[in-house]
C-alpha cells in the first residue's frame, strides 16, 4: 500500500468484497477508461442496460437520418401524414435493418436511404460481433466466488488461542491447490498514531490441495505471533486490519483465480467458536456440509 497510504488513510485498506480504498486521480477520463475491462466486470444487469441503451440510441439516430432523407426515402410512407408516423416507420425499419430481419414491407428508395442502409448494416454486423464476444468473454471469465465468514474469531486452539476465519466456495466448480496469505496491519507499538506496520501471519496450514467443502484458516497465537499476550481491548485499540489473499487453480477453465477480503477490529469476536457445518451421513454414508452455517458462531 505504501507508507503514505498507511500513514494517512482513515478507511479500511481492503473492502470485504476485495476492492481497494485508494482513489487514483490526475488522469483525464479517456486516459484511464478501459471500456473492455469495464464491460467485462460490470454486473449482468448493467451490461444488458448498456446493450439496451445502445440499441435504442442507434435506431433513433438512424431513424432520424431516414426521416431527414425526405418523405420518399422509404417505400410505404406515402400515406403517412404526420412526422411521428414517419419517424415510427423509420425507427422500426432501422430495427429490421440492424437485426438483418428484412420483412420487405418497407425498403429504401433514394440514394441517401440506400447509403444509410449500407452504413447501418455494417454497424449492425460489428455490434453483434462485439456484443457476442463480450457476452462469451463474460461467461468464460473464471472468477473465484469465495464466501468469507462474516466474522473472524479468536478461539482456544491446542492449549493456546488462535485467530480463525472460514471460507467456502459458492460455486460448484473445483478449485485445487488453493493458497492463503494473511497480513496483519496495525498501529506500530510505541509509534505515533499514523505509524503502521504490516506483518505476515504464519498459518497452521497455508495451502490445501483440494477444496470441496470449507476451510477454517488458522493463525496460532504463540510466542512467535505478533498477537501473543494481546488482549481484546489492546487489539481493537491498535486499529487492526487482517488482509487476506487467496489464489488457486480453477479446473473448469484451467486458469489461476484469486479472491481478496479483510477483517477490521470490530469484526473479530473473542472467546468464540465456529459452529460445525457438517451434517450426519446419509443412508449411503455421504457426509455433507451446510454452507448456510458458515457464519454461525457459538459464544462461550
Buried (B, 14 or more C-beta within 10 A) or exposed (E): BEEEBBEEBEEBBBEBEBEBBEEEEEEEEEEEEEEEEEBEEBEEEEBEEBBEEEBEEBBBEBBBBBBEBEEEBBBEBEEBEEEEEBBBBBBBBBBBBBEEEEEEEBBBBBEBBBEBBEEBEEBBEEBEEBBEEBBEEBEEEBBBEBBBBBBBBBBEBEEEBBBBBBBBBEEEBBBEBBBBBBBBBBBBEEEEEEEBBBEEBEBEEBEBEEBEEBBBBBBBBBEEBBBEEBEEEEBBEBBBBBBBBBBBBBEEEEEEBBBBBBBBBEBBBBEBBBEEBEEEEEEEEEEEBBBEBBBBBEEE
